[in-house]
Amino acid sequence: MSKQRPHDRFGVAVCLIALSGVLLCAPAHALYKVVGPDGKVTYTDRLPSPADGRVTPLNAASSGANDAAALPLELRQVAARYPVTLYVIADCVPCDSARALLRQRGVPYVEKIVQSVEDAEALQRLAGSRDAPTLMIGQQPLRGLSTDTWNAYLDAAGYPRESRLPAGYQFPAATPLSERREPAPAASAPPMTRAPNVPAAEPVAPATPGIRF
C-alpha cells in the first residue's frame, strides 16, 4: 500500500478550503419567479413586491416546506444559511440515488420535479443546465450526481455526516418546479331560443350509392 505524500495531503486540504470559500461567498437568498402584468417572466433573488406580478418561490429558502423549528439548533442554522434543493425528473435512477444520499445523511431538503418545458427552462436559468439530478446548496449548483463531490460541498457547508434529524421527520414530497396554469374555462353558449315555424321540406330522393368523404 502506497503512503500519501505530504504534498498530496496539502493539495486535498487546499481543495476543501476552496470548496468552503465558494459556499461561504454564495449568498443564501431565496429565489423567486415573477410573472409580470405583461406576462414577462423574470427570476430574482430579491423579495419582489406584489405590484411586480405573480410571485412563486423556487427554492427551500422561501418555500417553508420543512418545519425548521423541529430541527436541532446546529442543523437548523446550517439549513438557514445554505438551504438544499434537489431537482429531479421522473423515472431517473441517478435521481433516486441522489435522494437516498441526502436522506441517509439526514440533510433537510426540498425536492422539485421537472415535468415540462417551462420547468426545464426554469432549471436552466437557476442552475445553468438541464442536468438531472441537480443539487443546489445555497446558490451553488452541483450538476449530475457525484457522491464524493456532493459530500465535500455538504461538509463545507456544515451539514453533519450522520443524520441528526428528529425521530419521525417527514421529508416533503416532490413538487413541480413551475406553477401550473389552469386551462381557461370554455365560453358559455348563448341561451337557446325557440325557432320560428318552418314549412316541412320536400322529401329528397335517395342518393346514388358511392363513397362519402
C-alpha positions in Angstrom: 0.0 0.0 0.0 1.4 3.4 -1.0 1.6 6.1 1.5 0.1 9.5 0.8 2.9 12.0 0.3 2.8 15.3 2.3 2.2 17.5 -0.7 -0.7 15.3 -1.7 -2.3 15.8 1.7 -1.7 19.5 1.3 -3.4 19.5 -2.1 -6.5 17.8 -0.6 -6.6 20.4 2.2 -6.4 23.3 -0.3 -9.3 21.8 -2.3 -11.5 21.6 0.7 -10.6 25.1 1.7 -11.5 26.3 -1.8 -14.9 24.5 -1.5 -15.6 26.2 1.8 -14.8 29.5 0.3 -17.2 29.0 -2.6 -20.0 28.2 -0.3 -19.2 31.0 2.2 -19.2 33.5 -0.7 -22.5 32.3 -2.0 -25.5 34.2 -0.6 -28.3 32.2 0.9 -31.0 34.2 -0.7 -34.4 32.8 -1.7 -35.2 32.5 -5.4 -38.4 33.8 -6.9 -40.2 33.5 -10.3 -42.1 36.7 -11.1 -44.8 36.8 -13.9 -45.4 40.5 -14.6 -48.7 42.1 -15.6 -47.5 41.9 -19.3 -46.8 38.2 -19.0 -43.0 38.6 -18.9 -41.2 36.0 -16.7 -38.2 37.0 -14.6 -36.2 35.3 -11.9 -34.7 37.1 -8.9 -33.1 36.5 -5.5 -34.8 39.6 -4.0 -38.2 39.5 -2.5 -40.5 41.0 -5.1 -43.3 43.4 -4.4 -46.9 42.2 -5.1 -47.1 45.0 -7.6 -44.5 43.3 -9.7 -46.8 40.5 -10.6 -47.5 36.9 -9.6 -44.6 35.6 -7.4 -43.7 32.0 -7.0 -40.8 30.9 -4.6 -38.5 28.4 -6.2 -36.2 27.0 -3.6 -36.0 25.8 0.0 -35.1 29.2 1.5 -38.6 30.5 0.7 -40.8 27.5 0.4 -41.3 26.8 4.1 -41.8 23.1 3.2 -39.7 21.9 6.2 -40.6 22.6 9.8 -37.3 24.3 10.7 -38.4 24.7 14.4 -38.3 20.9 14.8 -34.7 20.6 13.7 -31.8 20.6 16.1 -30.2 24.0 16.5 -27.0 23.2 14.7 -28.8 21.7 11.7 -31.4 24.5 11.7 -28.6 27.1 11.5 -26.9 25.3 8.6 -30.2 24.8 6.7 -31.0 28.5 7.1 -27.6 29.6 5.7 -27.4 27.0 2.9 -30.8 25.6 2.1 -30.7 22.5 -0.1 -32.9 21.9 -3.1 -32.9 18.7 -5.3 -34.1 19.0 -8.9 -35.1 15.6 -10.4 -37.1 14.1 -13.3 -39.4 11.1 -13.2 -38.0 7.5 -13.7 -34.4 8.6 -13.1 -32.1 6.1 -11.4 -29.4 8.7 -10.5 -32.2 10.9 -9.1 -33.2 8.0 -6.8 -29.6 7.6 -5.7 -29.3 11.4 -5.1 -32.4 11.3 -2.9 -31.1 8.3 -1.0 -27.8 10.1 -0.3 -29.5 13.2 1.2 -31.9 11.1 3.3 -29.2 8.8 4.6 -27.1 11.7 5.6 -30.0 13.5 7.2 -30.0 16.6 5.0 -33.3 18.5 5.1 -34.1 19.5 1.5 -36.9 20.5 -0.8 -37.4 18.4 -4.0 -38.5 19.9 -7.3 -39.5 17.7 -10.2 -39.0 18.9 -13.8 -42.1 17.9 -15.8 -42.5 20.4 -18.6 -40.6 22.6 -21.0 -41.3 25.5 -18.7 -39.7 23.6 -15.8 -36.6 22.8 -17.8 -36.2 26.4 -18.8 -36.5 27.5 -15.2 -33.9 25.0 -14.2 -31.6 26.2 -17.0 -31.9 29.8 -15.6 -31.4 28.7 -12.0 -28.5 26.2 -12.4 -27.1 26.9 -15.8 -28.1 23.5 -17.3 -30.9 21.0 -17.5 -29.0 18.1 -16.0 -30.8 15.7 -13.6 -30.3 15.4 -10.8 -29.0 18.9 -9.9 -28.3 19.9 -6.3 -28.4 23.5 -5.1 -26.7 24.2 -1.8 -27.5 27.9 -1.1 -26.6 29.4 -4.5 -24.1 26.7 -5.5 -25.4 24.3 -8.2 -23.9 20.8 -8.5 -24.9 19.2 -11.8 -25.2 15.5 -12.1 -24.7 13.0 -9.2 -21.1 12.7 -7.9 -21.2 11.3 -4.3 -17.7 12.5 -3.4 -18.3 16.0 -4.7 -21.7 16.3 -3.2 -20.4 15.1 0.2 -17.5 17.5 0.0 -19.8 20.5 -0.6 -22.2 19.4 2.2 -19.2 19.1 4.5 -18.0 22.6 3.6 -21.5 24.0 4.2 -21.5 22.5 7.7 -24.0 19.6 7.3 -23.2 16.7 9.7 -22.1 13.4 8.2 -24.5 11.5 10.4 -28.2 12.2 10.4 -29.4 14.4 13.2 -33.0 14.7 12.1 -35.6 14.2 14.8 -37.4 10.9 15.0 -40.5 10.8 12.7 -39.2 13.6 10.5 -41.0 13.5 7.2 -39.2 14.6 4.0 -41.6 16.7 1.9 -43.0 15.2 -1.3 -41.6 16.5 -4.7 -43.5 19.4 -6.2 -43.4 20.8 -9.7 -40.7 23.4 -10.4 -43.1 25.8 -12.1 -46.6 26.8 -11.2 -49.2 25.1 -13.3 -51.7 27.2 -15.1 -55.3 26.1 -15.2 -56.9 26.0 -18.6 -59.2 28.9 -19.4 -62.9 28.0 -19.0 -64.8 27.4 -22.2 -67.1 30.3 -23.3 -70.7 29.7 -22.3 -73.1 29.0 -25.1 -75.8 31.6 -25.7 -79.3 30.8 -24.4 -81.4 28.7 -26.8 -84.4 30.4 -28.4 -87.5 28.9 -30.0 -87.1 28.5 -33.7 -89.8 30.0 -35.9 -92.3 27.7 -37.7 -90.6 26.4 -40.9 -92.6 24.5 -43.6 -91.6 20.9 -43.9 -89.0 20.2 -46.5 -89.9 18.3 -49.6 -88.8 14.6 -49.5 -85.4 14.0 -51.1 -84.8 11.1 -53.5 -82.3 8.6 -52.2 -78.7 9.4 -53.1 -76.8 7.2 -55.6 -74.6 4.7 -53.7 -71.0 5.8 -53.6 -68.1 6.8 -51.4 -68.8 9.6 -48.8 -65.9 11.9 -47.9 
